[in-house]
């Protein structure tokens, strides 16, 4: 089973994010702000800083300047961790998988990729969100979204008092 643990920190302003350029400043991030339909302080976007630090990747989005009340955007950064060592390749794969599964499960307003796709996500993946994960579910399982009645619940039934 693939377990991905993410330790979340925040909130940070866009200005504070630009200073995040250290060796551990890679992972997944969330953006919160005002949305004209959904209201104030809502999850707007989930992204990844996989090949660039948070400080380089997050400011590259031109969309931040065009959002309602762009001065009040808040960012949360999630860094992956484990009790076991991970290779660079494994770490990058986990960042990619975690981002896809979190986008699919939460459907942020400004994400357009991975909203309707679970491609490349192993069936047995679970993402655990620790720390200040804000509006994210504490735990997200790929099984919950992959499982269909026909494929995985062929013998499933509701219990009765006689059992």
PASEBA-1860 file (N, C-alpha, C; in nm, 3 decimals):
! residues 163
1> XXXXXXXX> 0.084/-0.118/0.000/0.000/0.000/0.000/0.089/0.124/0.000 ~ 0.052/0.222/-0.081/0.128/0.346/-0.092/0.069/0.452/0.000 ~ 0.145/0.489/0.102/0.102/0.592/0.196/0.186/0.716/0.172 ~ 0.118/0.828/0.151/0.187/0.955/0.130/0.148/1.048/0.245 ~ 0.246/1.090/0.321/0.223/1.179/0.435/0.266/1.321/0.397 ~ 0.175/1.415/0.420/0.204/1.555/0.388/0.187/1.639/0.515 ~ 0.291/1.713/0.549/0.288/1.804/0.664/0.262/1.945/0.611 ~ 0.147/2.002/0.651/0.104/2.131/0.600/0.140/2.245/0.694
9> XXXXXXXX> 0.182/2.357/0.635/0.213/2.480/0.710/0.144/2.597/0.641 ~ 0.112/2.698/0.718/0.052/2.817/0.663/-0.042/2.879/0.763 ~ -0.104/2.989/0.728/-0.104/3.053/0.597/0.019/3.142/0.575 ~ 0.051/3.160/0.447/0.159/3.248/0.405/0.106/3.343/0.298 ~ 0.162/3.462/0.295/0.131/3.556/0.187/0.218/3.520/0.067 ~ 0.184/3.575/-0.048/0.265/3.552/-0.168/0.407/3.605/-0.147 ~ 0.418/3.715/-0.076/0.551/3.771/-0.046/0.633/3.675/0.040 ~ 0.571/3.614/0.140/0.642/3.518/0.225/0.682/3.393/0.147
17> XXXXXXXX> 0.597/3.352/0.055/0.625/3.232/-0.026/0.752/3.249/-0.108 ~ 0.777/3.369/-0.159/0.893/3.391/-0.246/1.026/3.363/-0.176 ~ 1.027/3.359/-0.044/1.150/3.329/0.031/1.172/3.179/0.052 ~ 1.078/3.096/0.009/1.087/2.951/0.032/1.165/2.884/-0.080 ~ 1.296/2.884/-0.066/1.383/2.830/-0.170/1.487/2.733/-0.114 ~ 1.457/2.670/-0.002/1.551/2.577/0.060/1.540/2.436/0.004 ~ 1.624/2.348/0.057/1.630/2.208/0.011/1.502/2.130/0.037 ~ 1.421/2.173/0.132/1.297/2.102/0.163/1.173/2.174/0.111
25> XXXXXXXX> 1.190/2.282/0.038/1.077/2.363/-0.007/1.018/2.313/-0.138 ~ 0.978/2.188/-0.137/0.914/2.122/-0.251/0.792/2.048/-0.197 ~ 0.692/2.027/-0.280/0.575/1.951/-0.238/0.449/1.997/-0.307 ~ 0.342/2.006/-0.229/0.210/2.041/-0.280/0.167/2.169/-0.209 ~ 0.088/2.252/-0.276/0.043/2.375/-0.212/-0.105/2.399/-0.239 ~ -0.165/2.481/-0.152/-0.305/2.521/-0.165/-0.311/2.674/-0.166 ~ -0.405/2.727/-0.241/-0.430/2.872/-0.242/-0.575/2.896/-0.199 ~ -0.593/2.992/-0.109/-0.725/3.030/-0.060/-0.748/3.178/-0.085
33> XXXXXXXX> -0.872/3.212/-0.113/-0.906/3.352/-0.133/-1.053/3.366/-0.165 ~ -1.089/3.479/-0.220/-1.228/3.510/-0.252/-1.263/3.456/-0.390 ~ -1.381/3.398/-0.399/-1.435/3.351/-0.527/-1.573/3.415/-0.543 ~ -1.604/3.465/-0.662/-1.729/3.539/-0.683/-1.853/3.454/-0.657 ~ -1.845/3.325/-0.674/-1.960/3.236/-0.650/-1.954/3.172/-0.512 ~ -1.837/3.117/-0.477/-1.824/3.037/-0.354/-1.800/3.118/-0.228 ~ -1.762/3.245/-0.242/-1.746/3.330/-0.124/-1.601/3.358/-0.088 ~ -1.584/3.403/0.037/-1.453/3.444/0.087/-1.376/3.326/0.146
41> XXXXXXXX> -1.247/3.334/0.138/-1.156/3.242/0.205/-1.187/3.095/0.174 ~ -1.200/3.064/0.045/-1.229/2.927/0.001/-1.109/2.869/-0.074 ~ -1.103/2.737/-0.079/-0.997/2.670/-0.153/-1.014/2.701/-0.301 ~ -0.913/2.765/-0.359/-0.918/2.804/-0.500/-0.834/2.713/-0.589 ~ -0.723/2.665/-0.536/-0.628/2.596/-0.624/-0.538/2.503/-0.543 ~ -0.506/2.388/-0.601/-0.405/2.297/-0.548/-0.302/2.278/-0.658 ~ -0.175/2.290/-0.624/-0.069/2.273/-0.722/0.051/2.202/-0.662 ~ 0.153/2.185/-0.744/0.274/2.118/-0.697/0.399/2.199/-0.730
49> XXXXXXXX> 0.493/2.192/-0.640/0.627/2.247/-0.661/0.719/2.126/-0.659 ~ 0.737/2.066/-0.775/0.808/1.939/-0.784/0.951/1.957/-0.834 ~ 0.968/2.033/-0.938/1.101/2.055/-0.995/1.154/2.195/-0.965 ~ 1.071/2.274/-0.902/1.108/2.408/-0.857/1.060/2.423/-0.714 ~ 1.124/2.509/-0.637/1.081/2.532/-0.499/0.947/2.605/-0.496 ~ 0.884/2.606/-0.378/0.761/2.684/-0.362/0.786/2.830/-0.400 ~ 0.902/2.881/-0.359/0.936/3.021/-0.384/0.948/3.057/-0.531 ~ 0.982/2.960/-0.613/0.991/2.983/-0.759/0.859/2.951/-0.828
57> XXXXXXXX> 0.796/2.839/-0.791/0.679/2.789/-0.864/0.553/2.873/-0.840 ~ 0.519/2.897/-0.717/0.391/2.962/-0.686/0.379/3.102/-0.748 ~ 0.482/3.187/-0.740/0.469/3.321/-0.802/0.457/3.319/-0.954 ~ 0.488/3.207/-1.019/0.479/3.200/-1.165/0.335/3.205/-1.217 ~ 0.239/3.176/-1.132/0.100/3.178/-1.176/0.054/3.321/-1.199 ~ 0.020/3.353/-1.322/-0.031/3.487/-1.353/-0.169/3.508/-1.293 ~ -0.241/3.398/-1.268/-0.379/3.408/-1.219/-0.390/3.479/-1.086 ~ -0.286/3.477/-1.002/-0.298/3.538/-0.870/-0.332/3.687/-0.881
65> XXXXXXXX> -0.276/3.756/-0.977/-0.301/3.899/-0.993/-0.439/3.933/-1.044 ~ -0.510/3.835/-1.101/-0.642/3.860/-1.159/-0.756/3.811/-1.071 ~ -0.725/3.757/-0.956/-0.830/3.704/-0.869/-0.895/3.816/-0.790 ~ -1.021/3.792/-0.752/-1.091/3.887/-0.666/-1.010/3.905/-0.538 ~ -0.992/4.028/-0.496/-0.925/4.056/-0.370/-0.789/3.987/-0.361 ~ -0.708/4.003/-0.465/-0.581/3.932/-0.475/-0.483/3.966/-0.363 ~ -0.503/4.077/-0.294/-0.415/4.112/-0.182/-0.437/4.025/-0.060 ~ -0.546/3.951/-0.057/-0.577/3.868/0.059/-0.566/3.718/0.030
73> XXXXXXXX> -0.489/3.681/-0.069/-0.466/3.539/-0.095/-0.382/3.478/0.016 ~ -0.412/3.353/0.050/-0.335/3.280/0.150/-0.288/3.149/0.089 ~ -0.165/3.113/0.121/-0.107/2.990/0.068/-0.066/2.898/0.182 ~ -0.084/2.770/0.158/-0.042/2.666/0.251/0.050/2.572/0.174 ~ 0.163/2.538/0.234/0.258/2.449/0.167/0.261/2.315/0.239 ~ 0.263/2.209/0.160/0.267/2.074/0.213/0.395/2.005/0.171 ~ 0.472/1.962/0.270/0.598/1.892/0.244/0.580/1.745/0.277 ~ 0.627/1.660/0.186/0.613/1.516/0.206/0.719/1.466/0.302
81> XXXXXXXX> 0.680/1.367/0.382/0.772/1.309/0.478/0.739/1.163/0.504 ~ 0.832/1.095/0.568/0.814/0.953/0.597/0.917/0.909/0.700 ~ 0.892/0.795/0.763/0.991/0.734/0.851/1.101/0.667/0.771 ~ 1.074/0.639/0.645/1.169/0.572/0.557/1.230/0.672/0.460 ~ 1.351/0.643/0.417/1.416/0.727/0.316/1.346/0.709/0.181 ~ 1.347/0.813/0.101/1.287/0.806/-0.033/1.387/0.861/-0.134 ~ 1.394/0.795/-0.247/1.481/0.845/-0.354/1.418/0.971/-0.415 ~ 1.498/1.045/-0.488/1.448/1.164/-0.557/1.333/1.129/-0.650
89> XXXXXXXX> 1.345/1.018/-0.722/1.240/0.975/-0.815/1.112/0.942/-0.740 ~ 1.122/0.868/-0.630/1.004/0.832/-0.550/0.938/0.957/-0.494 ~ 1.018/1.048/-0.442/0.968/1.173/-0.386/0.891/1.251/-0.492 ~ 0.947/1.265/-0.610/0.880/1.339/-0.718/0.752/1.268/-0.763 ~ 0.754/1.136/-0.770/0.633/1.061/-0.807/0.525/1.081/-0.703 ~ 0.562/1.079/-0.575/0.463/1.097/-0.469/0.402/1.237/-0.471 ~ 0.483/1.338/-0.500/0.430/1.474/-0.512/0.325/1.479/-0.623 ~ 0.357/1.420/-0.737/0.266/1.419/-0.851/0.136/1.344/-0.819
97> XXXXXXXX> 0.148/1.228/-0.758/0.030/1.147/-0.723/-0.055/1.219/-0.619 ~ 0.009/1.275/-0.517/-0.065/1.346/-0.411/-0.143/1.463/-0.469 ~ -0.080/1.541/-0.556/-0.149/1.655/-0.617/-0.272/1.607/-0.694 ~ -0.257/1.506/-0.776/-0.370/1.455/-0.857/-0.485/1.408/-0.769 ~ -0.453/1.330/-0.666/-0.558/1.276/-0.580/-0.627/1.386/-0.500 ~ -0.551/1.483/-0.450/-0.612/1.593/-0.375/-0.701/1.680/-0.464 ~ -0.658/1.706/-0.586/-0.741/1.783/-0.679/-0.869/1.708/-0.709 ~ -0.859/1.579/-0.737/-0.977/1.499/-0.770/-1.076/1.498/-0.653
105> XXXXXXXX> -1.025/1.482/-0.532/-1.112/1.470/-0.414/-1.175/1.603/-0.373 ~ -1.106/1.715/-0.394/-1.154/1.844/-0.344/-1.209/1.938/-0.451 ~ -1.178/1.917/-0.576/-1.225/1.996/-0.690/-1.215/2.147/-0.667 ~ -1.095/2.201/-0.648/-1.081/2.345/-0.628/-1.132/2.425/-0.750 ~ -1.183/2.543/-0.722/-1.249/2.624/-0.825/-1.161/2.658/-0.945 ~ -1.032/2.682/-0.925/-0.946/2.726/-1.035/-0.857/2.617/-1.093 ~ -0.872/2.494/-1.048/-0.799/2.384/-1.112/-0.877/2.337/-1.233 ~ -0.807/2.311/-1.342/-0.872/2.255/-1.460/-0.817/2.117/-1.494
113> XXXXXXXX> -0.692/2.091/-1.459/-0.633/1.958/-1.482/-0.662/1.869/-1.361 ~ -0.676/1.740/-1.387/-0.695/1.636/-1.284/-0.828/1.644/-1.210 ~ -0.920/1.728/-1.256/-1.051/1.735/-1.193/-1.129/1.606/-1.216 ~ -1.120/1.551/-1.334/-1.196/1.431/-1.368/-1.107/1.313/-1.403 ~ -0.985/1.312/-1.353/-0.892/1.206/-1.393/-0.817/1.150/-1.274 ~ -0.809/1.019/-1.270/-0.727/0.950/-1.170/-0.612/0.876/-1.237 ~ -0.579/0.914/-1.360/-0.475/0.842/-1.433/-0.341/0.854/-1.362 ~ -0.270/0.743/-1.356/-0.139/0.741/-1.295/-0.139/0.730/-1.144
121> XXXXXXXX> -0.256/0.717/-1.083/-0.263/0.703/-0.938/-0.282/0.556/-0.904 ~ -0.188/0.496/-0.828/-0.205/0.357/-0.789/-0.331/0.338/-0.704 ~ -0.399/0.229/-0.727/-0.525/0.196/-0.662/-0.516/0.201/-0.510 ~ -0.401/0.161/-0.455/-0.388/0.148/-0.310/-0.327/0.272/-0.242 ~ -0.330/0.386/-0.308/-0.270/0.508/-0.252/-0.363/0.574/-0.151 ~ -0.304/0.617/-0.038/-0.375/0.698/0.060/-0.287/0.817/0.093 ~ -0.345/0.936/0.090/-0.275/1.058/0.129/-0.323/1.098/0.268 ~ -0.227/1.119/0.358/-0.256/1.163/0.494/-0.211/1.308/0.508
129> XXXXXXXX> -0.304/1.396/0.543/-0.274/1.538/0.559/-0.259/1.570/0.707 ~ -0.142/1.619/0.745/-0.109/1.649/0.884/-0.084/1.798/0.899 ~ -0.093/1.845/1.023/-0.063/1.986/1.050/-0.179/2.075/1.011 ~ -0.148/2.189/0.953/-0.250/2.288/0.919/-0.298/2.268/0.776 ~ -0.376/2.160/0.756/-0.423/2.126/0.620/-0.542/2.210/0.575 ~ -0.592/2.296/0.663/-0.702/2.386/0.633/-0.829/2.311/0.593 ~ -0.875/2.323/0.468/-1.002/2.262/0.426/-0.987/2.122/0.367 ~ -0.866/2.071/0.361/-0.847/1.938/0.302/-0.894/1.829/0.397
137> XXXXXXXX> -0.943/1.720/0.340/-0.978/1.604/0.420/-0.851/1.554/0.490 ~ -0.861/1.505/0.613/-0.742/1.453/0.680/-0.681/1.332/0.609 ~ -0.765/1.258/0.541/-0.719/1.136/0.473/-0.795/1.121/0.341 ~ -0.723/1.093/0.233/-0.785/1.074/0.103/-0.734/0.943/0.044 ~ -0.827/0.853/0.015/-0.792/0.722/-0.037/-0.831/0.710/-0.184 ~ -0.739/0.663/-0.266/-0.770/0.641/-0.407/-0.876/0.532/-0.421 ~ -0.872/0.434/-0.331/-0.969/0.324/-0.335/-1.112/0.377/-0.333 ~ -1.135/0.481/-0.254/-1.269/0.540/-0.242/-1.322/0.586/-0.377
145> XXXXXXXX> -1.235/0.630/-0.465/-1.277/0.684/-0.594/-1.268/0.581/-0.707 ~ -1.180/0.482/-0.691/-1.166/0.378/-0.793/-1.273/0.271/-0.782 ~ -1.313/0.239/-0.661/-1.400/0.124/-0.637/-1.536/0.140/-0.705 ~ -1.577/0.036/-0.776/-1.711/0.031/-0.834/-1.780/-0.093/-0.779 ~ -1.908/-0.090/-0.777/-1.984/-0.202/-0.725/-1.950/-0.331/-0.799 ~ -1.949/-0.326/-0.929/-1.927/-0.447/-1.010/-1.787/-0.504/-0.992 ~ -1.688/-0.419/-0.987/-1.549/-0.465/-0.981/-1.504/-0.508/-0.843 ~ -1.550/-0.439/-0.740/-1.491/-0.460/-0.609/-1.590/-0.500/-0.499
153> XXXXXXXX> -1.717/-0.501/-0.529/-1.815/-0.535/-0.427/-1.912/-0.643/-0.475 ~ -1.861/-0.737/-0.549/-1.948/-0.841/-0.606/-2.022/-0.920/-0.499 ~ -1.962/-0.938/-0.382/-2.028/-1.015/-0.275/-2.076/-0.925/-0.161 ~ -2.074/-0.796/-0.182/-2.116/-0.699/-0.081/-2.265/-0.713/-0.053 ~ -2.302/-0.701/0.075/-2.443/-0.703/0.111/-2.461/-0.629/0.243 ~ -2.582/-0.585/0.269/-2.617/-0.519/0.394/-2.642/-0.627/0.498 ~ -2.589/-0.607/0.619/-2.608/-0.704/0.727/-2.754/-0.704/0.774 ~ -2.798/-0.818/0.821/-2.932/-0.831/0.878/-2.919/-0.877/1.023
161> XXX> -3.027/-0.867/1.099/-3.025/-0.908/1.239/-3.001/-1.057/1.256 ~ -3.035/-1.137/1.157/-3.020/-1.282/1.166/-2.875/-1.328/1.158 ~ -2.786/-1.243/1.116/-2.647/-1.287/1.095/-2.569/-1.289/1.222
END
